[in-house]
């Protein structure tokens, strides 16, 4: 192998290593972004779960109040 060929092989190796370093850096950034997005989604899921529970509770209370009102109306009709 001549000196020129060795230099070309070394330059090629340097290029491939540089590309690998850049790829790893890019993948790490993508991983961090994905983890942040997952954390946001989990927080949103928790918020929506709490909101759903509150709405279900409110719905139950409204249903109970309406049932009581209907009972009172029925009592007026029977009297």
C-alpha positions as CSV (number, residue, x, y, z in Angstrom):
1,X,0.0,0.0,0.0
2,X,1.4,3.3,-1.0
3,X,1.5,6.4,1.1
4,X,-1.2,8.0,-1.0
5,X,-3.4,5.0,-0.6
6,X,-2.8,5.0,3.1
7,X,-3.7,8.7,3.3
8,X,-6.9,8.0,1.3
9,X,-7.8,5.1,3.5
10,X,-7.2,7.2,6.6
11,X,-9.2,10.1,5.2
12,X,-12.1,7.7,4.4
13,X,-12.0,6.3,7.9
14,X,-12.0,9.8,9.4
15,X,-15.0,10.7,7.2
16,X,-16.9,7.6,8.3
17,X,-16.1,8.3,12.0
18,X,-17.2,11.9,11.7
19,X,-20.5,10.7,10.0
20,X,-21.0,8.2,12.8
21,X,-20.4,10.9,15.5
22,X,-22.9,13.2,13.8
23,X,-25.5,10.4,13.5
24,X,-25.1,9.5,17.1
25,X,-25.5,13.1,18.1
26,X,-28.6,13.5,16.0
27,X,-30.1,10.2,17.4
28,X,-29.5,11.4,20.9
29,X,-31.3,14.7,20.2
30,X,-34.2,12.7,18.7
31,X,-34.3,10.5,21.7
32,X,-34.4,13.4,24.1
33,X,-37.2,15.1,22.0
34,X,-39.2,11.8,22.0
35,X,-38.7,11.4,25.8
36,X,-39.9,15.0,26.3
37,X,-42.9,14.4,24.1
38,X,-43.7,11.2,26.0
39,X,-43.6,13.1,29.3
40,X,-45.9,15.8,27.9
41,X,-48.3,13.1,26.7
42,X,-48.3,11.4,30.1
43,X,-49.0,14.8,31.8
44,X,-51.8,15.5,29.4
45,X,-53.2,12.0,30.0
46,X,-53.2,12.6,33.8
47,X,-55.0,16.0,33.3
48,X,-57.6,14.5,31.0
49,X,-58.2,11.6,33.4
50,X,-58.8,14.0,36.3
51,X,-61.1,16.1,34.1
52,X,-63.0,13.0,33.1
53,X,-63.5,12.0,36.8
54,X,-64.7,15.5,37.6
55,X,-67.2,15.5,34.7
56,X,-68.5,12.0,35.7
57,X,-69.0,13.2,39.3
58,X,-70.8,16.3,38.1
59,X,-73.0,14.2,35.8
60,X,-73.9,12.0,38.7
61,X,-74.8,15.0,40.9
62,X,-76.9,16.5,38.1
63,X,-78.7,13.2,37.5
64,X,-79.5,12.9,41.3
65,X,-80.9,16.4,41.4
66,X,-83.0,15.8,38.3
67,X,-84.4,12.5,39.7
68,X,-85.3,14.4,42.9
69,X,-87.1,17.1,40.9
70,X,-88.9,14.5,38.9
71,X,-90.0,12.8,42.1
72,X,-91.3,16.1,43.4
73,X,-93.2,16.7,40.2
74,X,-94.7,13.2,40.4
75,X,-95.8,13.9,44.0
76,X,-97.6,17.1,42.8
77,X,-99.3,15.1,40.1
78,X,-100.5,12.4,42.5
79,X,-101.7,14.9,45.1
